[in-house]
Amino acid sequence: MIRVSNLVKHHGPARILDGISIEARAGEVTALVGPSGGGKSTLLRCINALEPFQEGEITVGEVTLTGGRPAPHGTLLRLRRVVGMVFQQFNLFPHMTALENVMAGPRHALGRPRAEVEPRARELLARVGLKDKCDARPGQLSGGQQQRVAIARALAVNPVAILFDEPTSALDPAMAREVLTVMRDLARDGQTMIVVTHDMGFAAQAHVVHLMERGRVMWSGPPGERPGDHAQ
């Protein structure tokens, strides 16, 4: 589903990502864990072409990004149609209702009419427990509710994979539980996900965990194993 090969990203002499190679299989949850500053969020942003990288290759389905080359506009459009992104700070459009936020991708990126996408958007809001919040704007919602709208928005383009960048780090424990419940439900339904998280309880339920430090993958394996069980 997603393959990252020998990915290198640097700012000047500093290597932010230093030869990263990972795979995320279809229908599985991949967790990226490790100390802050290890490159986890940067890796997600490279996968979604939000940041360029200098060396290596990223393949998502049939879309390939190559280090050192700007991605053509058509490639970016195809990538946006197969990968959803959920950010730490929600990134909802403040002037739009929850329903309009969820419809934004299908309407503006895919060019579909409102009459076609609205039923699906309402269905997605109901799925994340916000059926009665369709007409609410982000400022009228709690942080947990805003993040659940963001998840519904990511699902609206029917992505093959969703990238989550520390989706609960800006939330209090009760709101975080709301969001994690939705994510666990998606995992049970076989949604492919790569999740940057400091929540080790969630990471323990992933299929594969990658421990990142200083821009490198220091250990990879099932969450039930210990980092020392296998040498890199």
Secondary structure as GFF3:
##gff-version 3
##sequence-region A 1 232
A	DSSP	beta_strand	2	11	.	.	.	ID=ss1
A	DSSP	beta_strand	14	24	.	.	.	ID=ss2
A	DSSP	beta_strand	29	33	.	.	.	ID=ss3
A	DSSP	alpha_helix	40	47	.	.	.	ID=ss4
A	DSSP	beta_strand	55	60	.	.	.	ID=ss5
A	DSSP	beta_strand	63	66	.	.	.	ID=ss6
A	DSSP	alpha_helix	73	82	.	.	.	ID=ss7
A	DSSP	beta_strand	83	86	.	.	.	ID=ss8
A	DSSP	alpha_helix	98	104	.	.	.	ID=ss9
A	DSSP	pi_helix	105	109	.	.	.	ID=ss10
A	DSSP	alpha_helix	114	127	.	.	.	ID=ss11
A	DSSP	three_ten_helix	131	133	.	.	.	ID=ss12
A	DSSP	three_ten_helix	138	140	.	.	.	ID=ss13
A	DSSP	alpha_helix	143	155	.	.	.	ID=ss14
A	DSSP	beta_strand	161	165	.	.	.	ID=ss15
A	DSSP	alpha_helix	173	188	.	.	.	ID=ss16
A	DSSP	beta_strand	192	196	.	.	.	ID=ss17
A	DSSP	alpha_helix	200	203	.	.	.	ID=ss18
A	DSSP	beta_strand	208	213	.	.	.	ID=ss19
A	DSSP	beta_strand	216	221	.	.	.	ID=ss20
###
